[in-house]
């Protein structure tokens, strides 16, 4: 069974809690991004499609999709669920809201951290599930993400001509190492680097290194300031400014979530 809930749904928090409380067997809960440009529904993307194909008879999934719209930007159903399941454990609550949360009978069992790629995530999810259910085999250890395979020694580039001419010939008079050979075009200098993105800590107005659970609370408080109801009475240009600022805050928070520190 796969279910998809959306941030834009006013009842998303209550529906998520209901799924968690009513699921009798293993349940996977996680958040996904689902922008307007994405054509495939969340449940058809990986690793969710593979989990359903391989283990759908013993594992149910609830995917909570953030469309990035103003209708749901001030909601945080996964954060609320983490606080509910781990009321005395801030780190546990944060991990549950940002990773793959595995539960049974409404009780959290473990959290699998997102690795950044569907194939890597699938391997670690299968490893965790194999410890929770006898019907799920352990993944191949040889395919564990990060396992290094023997590499061939790099082949030396071909060298032509006698050694004396190749290694000992002095440079031509008046020539320099930076002068391109006659008949060849000079290589243009590298293009200027892209401007650096704004520091997410600065955007969110918090000190660098602030614990993730405290940073999330600051993010939620900041994003609430740009709720559509707060600017509904203002001129259209203020609506545009609020949406731009909201996107900046969301991008900053996403950057902090990707930060392994």
Phi, psi and omega per residue, in radians:
X1 nan 2.306 3.057
X2 -2.195 2.344 3.087
X3 -2.276 2.503 3.125
X4 -2.126 2.205 3.050
X5 -1.967 2.642 -3.064
X6 -2.127 2.457 3.119
X7 -0.976 -0.586 -3.079
X8 -1.222 -0.243 3.103
X9 -1.331 2.150 -3.100
X10 -1.103 -0.407 -3.114
X11 -1.764 0.308 -3.036
X12 -1.050 -0.683 -3.125
X13 -1.126 -0.827 -3.116
X14 -1.146 -0.680 3.130
X15 -1.165 -0.684 3.114
X16 -1.100 -0.807 3.131
X17 -1.065 -0.675 -3.123
X18 -1.130 -0.726 3.102
X19 -1.068 -0.798 -3.113
X20 -1.086 -0.722 -3.078
X21 -1.301 -0.465 -3.016
X22 -1.730 -0.263 -3.089
X23 -1.248 2.091 -3.093
X24 -1.384 -0.560 -3.078
X25 -1.815 -2.726 3.123
X26 -1.145 2.389 -3.123
X27 -2.354 2.320 3.048
X28 -1.864 2.239 3.090
X29 -2.188 2.266 3.104
X30 -2.753 2.881 3.115
X31 -1.791 2.624 3.114
X32 -2.413 2.753 3.016
X33 -1.615 2.401 3.123
X34 -2.514 1.371 3.133
X35 -1.303 2.978 -3.098
X36 -1.104 -0.470 -3.097
X37 -1.404 -0.170 -3.113
X38 -1.447 2.117 -3.063
X39 -1.537 -0.533 -3.119
X40 -1.531 2.391 3.081
X41 -1.166 2.741 -3.081
X42 -0.947 -0.712 -3.064
X43 -1.208 -0.259 3.116
X44 -1.601 -0.102 3.140
X45 -1.598 2.925 3.140
X46 -1.640 2.606 0.140
X47 -1.550 0.162 -2.994
X48 -1.199 -0.692 3.123
X49 -1.115 -0.734 3.133
X50 -1.163 -0.706 3.100
X51 -1.056 -0.709 3.123
X52 -1.165 -0.750 3.140
X53 -1.130 -0.730 -3.024
X54 -1.485 -0.717 -2.973
X55 -2.274 0.354 -3.087
X56 -1.078 -0.340 -3.135
X57 -1.359 -0.305 -3.135
X58 -2.146 -0.128 -3.068
X59 -2.244 2.183 3.008
X60 -1.750 2.684 -3.103
X61 -2.265 2.426 2.974
X62 -2.189 2.009 -3.125
X63 -1.842 2.180 -3.114
X64 -1.821 1.911 -2.977
X65 -1.696 2.239 3.059
X66 -1.742 1.928 -3.116
X67 -1.401 -0.144 -3.139
X68 1.262 0.420 -3.131
X69 -1.730 2.867 3.139
X70 -1.193 -0.342 -3.112
X71 -1.195 -0.518 -3.070
X72 -2.142 0.125 -3.004
X73 -1.169 -0.389 -3.113
X74 -1.649 0.031 3.120
X75 -1.682 2.581 3.120
X76 -2.490 1.214 -3.074
X77 -1.086 -0.625 3.140
X78 -1.232 -0.660 3.052
X79 -1.106 -0.695 3.098
X80 -1.127 -0.683 3.113
X81 -1.158 -0.732 3.102
X82 -1.051 -0.750 3.114
X83 -1.115 -0.601 -3.127
X84 -1.242 -0.711 -3.093
X85 -1.383 -0.522 -3.095
X86 -2.211 1.154 -3.048
X87 -1.130 -0.426 -3.110
X88 -1.938 0.144 -3.061
X89 -2.296 1.667 -3.071
X90 -1.151 -0.711 3.140
X91 -1.151 -0.704 3.103
X92 -1.121 -0.692 3.126
X93 -1.123 -0.719 3.135
X94 -1.171 -0.766 3.132
X95 -1.055 -0.725 -3.128
X96 -1.132 -0.568 -3.089
X97 -1.442 -0.260 -3.061
X98 -2.050 -0.219 -3.113
X99 -1.934 -2.793 3.050
X100 -1.659 1.906 -3.099
X101 -1.616 2.176 3.102
X102 -1.906 2.236 -3.081
X103 -2.312 2.888 3.000
X104 -2.627 2.224 -3.108
X105 1.064 0.539 3.141
X106 1.411 0.010 -3.108
X107 -1.881 2.320 3.121
X108 -1.214 2.387 3.114
X109 -1.828 -0.845 3.138
X110 -2.863 2.884 3.077
X111 -2.183 2.261 3.076
X112 -1.771 2.145 -3.114
X113 -1.249 2.455 3.097
X114 -1.247 2.306 -3.060
X115 -1.622 -0.314 3.139
X116 1.889 -0.166 3.117
X117 -2.486 2.493 -3.088
X118 -1.022 -0.728 -3.107
X119 -1.138 -0.756 3.110
X120 -1.135 -0.750 3.130
X121 -1.054 -0.723 -3.115
X122 -1.092 -0.715 -3.126
X123 -1.078 -0.841 -3.097
X124 -1.239 -0.566 3.064
X125 -1.149 -0.761 3.122
X126 -1.118 -0.656 3.108
X127 -1.075 -0.789 3.140
X128 -1.165 -0.743 -3.123
X129 -1.148 -0.586 3.142
X130 -1.131 -0.454 3.100
X131 -1.434 -0.297 -3.091
X132 -1.760 -0.377 -3.095
X133 -2.407 2.227 3.124
X134 -1.181 -0.291 -3.132
X135 -1.447 -0.036 -3.118
X136 -1.988 2.074 -3.124
X137 -1.303 2.697 3.073
X138 -1.237 2.588 3.110
X139 -1.256 2.874 -3.142
X140 -1.169 2.064 3.141
X141 -1.032 -0.522 -3.121
X142 -1.184 -0.332 -3.123
X143 -1.758 0.187 3.124
X144 -1.013 2.262 3.121
X145 -0.996 2.361 -3.140
X146 1.654 -0.144 3.111
X147 -1.251 2.142 -3.085
X148 -1.496 2.402 3.103
X149 -1.824 2.658 3.132
X150 -0.984 2.388 3.136
X151 -1.967 2.507 3.074
X152 -1.271 2.551 3.083
X153 -1.144 2.402 -3.138
X154 -1.075 2.412 -3.140
X155 -1.384 2.353 -3.140
X156 -1.161 2.489 3.122
X157 -1.147 2.584 -3.140
X158 -1.105 2.547 3.124
X159 -2.202 2.396 -3.043
X160 -2.115 2.687 3.059
X161 1.481 2.853 3.129
X162 -1.151 2.664 -3.072
X163 -1.023 -0.679 -3.090
X164 -1.083 -0.696 3.140
X165 -1.346 -0.486 -3.047
X166 -1.409 -0.716 -2.988
X167 -1.899 -0.373 -2.960
X168 -2.036 -0.032 -3.109
X169 -1.196 2.234 -3.131
X170 -1.297 2.744 3.103
X171 -1.162 2.679 3.102
X172 -1.144 2.617 -3.134
X173 -1.073 2.297 3.092
X174 1.463 -0.075 -3.120
X175 -1.672 2.723 3.087
X176 -2.273 2.875 -3.138
X177 -1.095 -0.403 -3.071
X178 -1.590 -0.098 -3.129
X179 -1.436 2.107 -3.113
X180 -1.202 2.560 3.094
X181 -0.988 2.595 3.135
X182 -1.071 2.352 3.118
X183 1.659 -0.129 3.100
X184 -1.982 2.598 3.133
X185 -1.496 2.488 3.116
X186 -1.165 2.483 3.102
X187 -1.308 2.201 -3.118
X188 -1.177 2.679 3.116
X189 -1.132 2.697 3.139
X190 -1.087 2.604 -3.132
X191 -1.159 2.682 3.132
X192 -1.091 2.487 -3.131
X193 -1.144 2.630 3.092
X194 -1.139 2.544 3.105
X195 -1.074 2.438 -3.113
X196 -1.159 2.546 3.091
X197 -1.197 2.767 -3.131
X198 -1.140 2.506 3.136
X199 -1.119 2.098 -3.098
X200 -1.091 -0.559 3.118
X201 -1.121 -0.677 3.132
X202 -1.212 -0.745 -3.140
X203 -1.027 -0.729 -3.108
X204 -1.471 -0.110 3.070
X205 1.215 0.593 -3.131
X206 -2.227 2.783 -3.109
X207 -1.256 2.488 3.090
X208 -1.028 2.316 3.138
X209 1.578 0.066 3.083
X210 -1.009 2.350 3.131
X211 -0.924 2.555 -3.022
X212 -1.053 -0.650 -3.116
X213 -1.173 -0.655 3.083
X214 -1.248 -0.640 3.112
X215 -1.114 -0.660 3.141
X216 -1.138 -0.687 3.110
X217 -1.125 -0.692 3.095
X218 -1.126 -0.707 3.107
X219 -1.077 -0.803 -3.117
X220 -1.116 -0.689 3.119
X221 -1.160 -0.684 -3.114
X222 -1.212 -0.752 -3.098
X223 -1.173 -0.502 3.135
X224 -1.149 -0.445 3.137
X225 -1.148 -0.361 -3.086
X226 -1.910 0.396 3.025
X227 -0.953 2.421 -3.120
X228 -0.920 -0.574 3.141
X229 -1.162 -0.428 -3.099
X230 -1.285 -0.425 -3.103
X231 -2.050 0.160 -3.068
X232 -1.072 -0.526 -3.079
X233 -1.547 -0.034 -3.084
X234 -1.651 2.999 -3.138
X235 -1.175 2.771 -3.091
X236 -0.973 -0.596 -3.112
X237 -1.113 -0.487 3.087
X238 -1.272 -0.559 3.061
X239 -1.096 -0.769 3.134
X240 -1.100 -0.741 3.124
X241 -1.105 -0.714 3.140
X242 -1.128 -0.721 3.128
X243 -1.150 -0.696 3.120
X244 -1.125 -0.762 3.129
X245 -1.136 -0.665 3.118
X246 -1.086 -0.782 3.133
X247 -1.094 -0.659 3.112
X248 -1.103 -0.734 3.129
X249 -1.164 -0.745 3.127
X250 -1.102 -0.737 3.117
X251 -1.111 -0.689 3.136
X252 -1.125 -0.759 3.142
X253 -1.149 -0.680 3.108
X254 -1.106 -0.654 3.105
X255 -1.137 -0.682 3.113
X256 -1.202 -0.611 3.111
X257 -1.132 -0.569 3.129
X258 -1.354 -0.293 -3.099
X259 -1.256 2.071 -3.113
X260 -1.233 -0.248 -3.104
X261 -1.208 nan nan
